[in-house]
Amino acid sequence: MSICFDSERWTAVRENYGAWWDHRLDRPLIELAVPNRDPGRPCPAAPLLSQATCADLSIPVEDLVDRFDWELSRYTFYADSYPIVNMHTFGPGVAAAFCGAILDNSIGAVWFHPTHPDIPIEDLHLEYEADNKWLNRIKEFCAAAMQRWNGNVLVSMTDLGGNLDILQTFLPGERLLMELYDNPAEVKRLLSEEHELWHRFYGEINSILQPVNPGYSDWSTIYSATPSYILQCDFSYMIGPAMFEEFALPEIAATTKRLDHTIYHLDGVGQLPHLDMLLALPELDGVQWVFGDGSPGATEWPEVRRRIADSGKLAQTYGSLEDLEAIIKQAGRAGGIHHRAGIDGATPDDEIRRRLAKFGVHS
């Protein structure tokens, strides 16, 4: 059995997401993919590409693509979901590895470490490595995926990471925090070098994906017909608004001008003091609010939902379909929301469609 998606569904995805980005969709986008189909063939021997398996470069990329094909064949793509390979599989902030950092997945999740953790900041330079094995591996995978699926499956941009987050790999521990005080000019130099490298990586990977890839996405899985990305600065949890404005915001603003669509990944209560500055960025399209482990649940943030909605920005949310009902009430709108929903795989098809119809979804 093949992947359950066709050109008519892709046309609907492009139209609905296009209307959402343009603030013309009066219902929420709902991403709901359910593993309730028989793939019709045995599971391939190759492991599923993940952070736990990404460092094994002996596996042919064609075998990794075939395993993804089997996985995607298990799913029914309801509402606004679509077949996607989420390339967060090489770890968050893999641009650091593209610049020479060590990629370590020995514990099953990827972490990045500097090769020279004690290098003086004035001697640190982030440079392009043409023979970088991680960048080339991702390019090889993307090329094999484009050949296999011929535009019926979207391969997302790999998780390049946020500017200060990547830099913290090379200035680990408290070093980057101290350098903000001691050597602000050197930090800004490195951020400028990194900004240009980030966009070079983005462009080079997209040159492999396009024009076959049916659109653009990233680890957030929000679809766009034109270049897009979810921006972040998890490091900003540890700094106040003044430092965020000086060191983080300029690069974020610059990238919103270089890409057609951008969402900001607002991760945790420590980033809430920066929210108003982000909402004031004219080219930033929206905010993904992640409240974090140990914090109140998805339905417990009415003030944050309302601030984002009142600013006119789009929002990405997570949780059950019941959570979405509460979020809509809190935000005071149904449009402008992209919701990644989960549901029990044993839920009958007619029940899933009945519950989606409550939100104006009829597919």
N, C-alpha and C positions, 0 to 999 in steps of 0.2 A: 504494500500500500504506500502511496506517495504522500508527500506533505499536502495537507488539506488546505490549499489556498490557490487562488487563480487570479488572472489579470483583472477580472471584474472587482474582486475584493481589493486589489491594490489600487484600483481607481477610486474606490470608496475611501480607502485610507488617505490617499493624497487629498481628496476633496475635504474630508472631515477635519484632518489635521490642519490643512490650509485655512479653513474657516476658523479653527480654534486660535491659531497664531494671529489671525486678523481680528479676533474678538467678534466674530460673526456667528459663532455656534452658541445656541441658547440652551444647550444641555452639556453635562460633563462628558469629556472623553473617558471611556472606561477600558482599561486594559485587563483582560481576563482570558488567560489561556489555561485549559484544563486537560490533564493527561488521561483522557478517557477513550483513546483509540488503540486498536491493535496495529502495530507497524507492519505486520504482514511478512516479517522476516526475522530471523534470529538476530539478537544483539551482536554487533561486530565485536571482534576481539580487542580492538584498540580502546584504551581508556578514554573517558570523556575529558577533553581539554579543560583544565581547571588550574587554580593556583597550586594545587597539590601535584599536578602532572606537567606543568608548563616547562619545567627545566629539563625534561627528557627530550633532547633534540634528536634522538635516534628514531623516534616514531615518524614515519612519513606524514607530511601534512595532508596528503590525500586520504590517509586512514583516519586522521582526526576529523576531517570534513565528513567522511562517511559516517562516523559515529554521531556527529551532530545531525546528519540527515535522518538517522534512525531515531534519535531523540525527538526531533521536531515532528516526525511522522506519528508520534504518540499523542499529539495535542490537537484539540479543537480550538480554533482561535475565534473567541466570541467578541462581540462588540467591536472595539477599536484596536484589538490586539492583532498582531501579525507575526509571521515567522522571522525571528531575529537570533543571531548569534551574538551574545553579549561578551564583548572582548575585554571585560574586567579580569580576564583569566590570567594575565601576566602581572597582576597586582596593581594597587592604587599608587599612581605616581611613577609609572614605568619610564617616563622620560628621564628620570634619574639614572636608570640603567643604560639608557641610550647615551648618556653623557659619561659613562664609565663606572658608575656605582655597582656594587656587588648585588646581584639578585639572589636572595636566599629563601628557598621554600622548604627548608629541612623540617619544619614543624607542620607542614601541610598548608600553610598560608604564606604569602609572599611578604618579605620585608626587604628593605634596601639599606645597604651599609656603605660608608665611604671607604675607598682604598687608602686614603691618607687622612684620618680623622683629626690630626693635629696640625695640618698645614696652616700657616698664617693666612689670614683672609686676603691679604694683598697679593699672595702668590696663587690663589685659587682662581682658576678660569674654567668656565664651562664651554666645551668645544664640541664640534661635530665629529663623530667617528664614522667614517664611510663603511668600515668593515664591522660595525657593531653587530654582534651575533643576535641580540634580542630584537633590534629593529629589523634586521634581515629575516629573522624567523617569522615575525608578524607579517611582513610583506609577502613572504612565501605562502603563508597560510591564506592570506587575503586573495592572492592570485589563484590558488587552488579552489577556493570557495567560489570565486566569480566564474571559473570554468565549470564547476560542478552544477551550480544552481542557475546560472544564466539569468540572474535578476529576479528570481522568485523568493529568495531569502535575503534579508538585509544583514550585512555584517557591520556591526557598530564600530565606531572609532575606539581604539584601545584607551585604557584609563591613563591618560598622560599625566594627570595630577594638577594640582594648583601650584602657582609660582613659588610662594613662600614655603609650601609643604615640600616641594622638590628640593629647594635650597637647604631646608633643614636636614635632609639626608647627608649633605656634605659638611654641614656645621651642626653635628648632632648634640643631643642633650640640651644643656642650657646655653650652648655656644651662640646660636643664632640670637637668642634673647639678649645676650650680653653685647653682641656685635651691633644690634640696633642702637644701643647707647654709645658704644665705644667707636664704631666705625660705620656710621650711617651712609657715608658716601660710597664705601666699598660694597655695602649691601645693595645699594641702588645700582651700582655698576653690574653686579652679578645678576640682579633681577632683570636688567636690560638685556644682558647676554642671553639669559634663560628665556625671556619673552620671545626673542627672535628664533631661538632654537625650537621652542614649543611649536611655533607656527610653521617652521620648516618641517618638523616631524608630521604635523597635522596634514600639511600639503602633500608630502611624499606618500604617506599611507593612502590618502584619498586619490592620488594619481594611479594607484593600483586598483582601488575599489571602483572608481568611476571611469566610464559612464555606465557600467553594467549594474552596479549596486542600485537598488530601487529607491534610494534616498539616503538620508544621513541620520545617524543617531549616535548614542554613547551609552554609558552604563545606566543612565536613567531610563533608557528605552523610549524616550519621547521622539516621535518621528518628525522629520522635517524634509521637505522636498529640496531644500537648499542648505548650504553649510551651517551647522549649528553645533553647540556643545554646552554641557553643564559645567559651569565654572565653580571653583571652590577655593577656600583658604582655611582649612581646618586649624592651622597654626594660630589663626586669629582668636581662637578660644582663649589664648594665653596673653593677649595684649588688649589694651584699652582702645577706645574710639580714636584718640589722637594718633596713636601709632598705626592703627588700621588705616586711617585716612592718609597718613604719610607714606606707608610702605606697601599696603595691600591694594587700596582702592585705585590708584593710578593704573596699575597693570590690568586690573579687572575692567576698568573703564575702557582701556585701549583695546582689549580683546573684544568687548561688546561692539566696538566700531569696525572690527576686522571680520566678524562673522555675521551672517544674516539673522540668526536667532540664538539667544543665550538665556539660560536659566541659572540661578545661583543656588548652590547646595548649602543651605543654612543649617549647620550641624551642631545642635545642642544649645542649651540655654546660655552658655558663655558667649555665643555669637549674637544674641538678641540685641545687645547695645549697639551693634553695627547695622541693624536692619534699616533704620531710616536713611542712612547714607546710601545703602544699596537701592532702596526704593526710589531714591532721587536720581538714579542713573537713567537718563532718557532712553538709551539703547538697550538696557536690560529688559528682557521680555517678562521674566517671572522669577519665582522663588520656590524652591523645594524645601519645605520645613521638615527637618528630622529631629524629633524631640529627644531621642537617645534612650538607652537602657537605664532603667531605674527612675525615669521621669514619668509623669502622668501620661495616660494613653492618648490615642489619636483624636479622641473626642473632647479632650480637656484643655484645648488651647483656643478658646473663642476670640481672645483679644489679638492673638497672632493672626488667625484666619481673617479677622476683620481688617486689621492693618494692611495686610497684603491686598485684600479685595478693594478697600477704599483707595488704595494708591493707583488702582487701575491695572496692576500687574497680574499676570497669569499665575497659577499655583499648581504644583504637583503634590498629591497627597497619597497616602498608603492606608491599607486596612481592608476591612470587610465591606460588603455593600451596605450593611447597617451603619458602619462608621461613616460612609459617604453621605448617607441621609443626614446624619448629625452635622457633618462638616458643612454641607450645603446650607443648613439652617444658621449655623454660626457665621458663615461668610456672607450670608444674605444674597447668594447668587448660586445658580446651577452652571451657568456658562463660565468659562475661564478656568475650569478645574480639569486637570488630568489626574485620574485616580487609578493606581495600580492595586487591583483587588485580588483577593485569594478566596478560594472556595473548595470544599471537599470534593475530591475527584470522583467520589461515588454519587454525587448529586445528579439526579436525572436531567437529561437535556432539556426537557420541557419545563422543569422547575427553574433551571438557570435562565432560560429565555423569558419566563414569566417575571422573574425578579429584575432582569435587565430592562424589561418593558416599562417598569415603574419610573425609569430615568429617561424615557424617550428613545431607548435603543431597541431596534427591531431586527437585529441580525445576529 
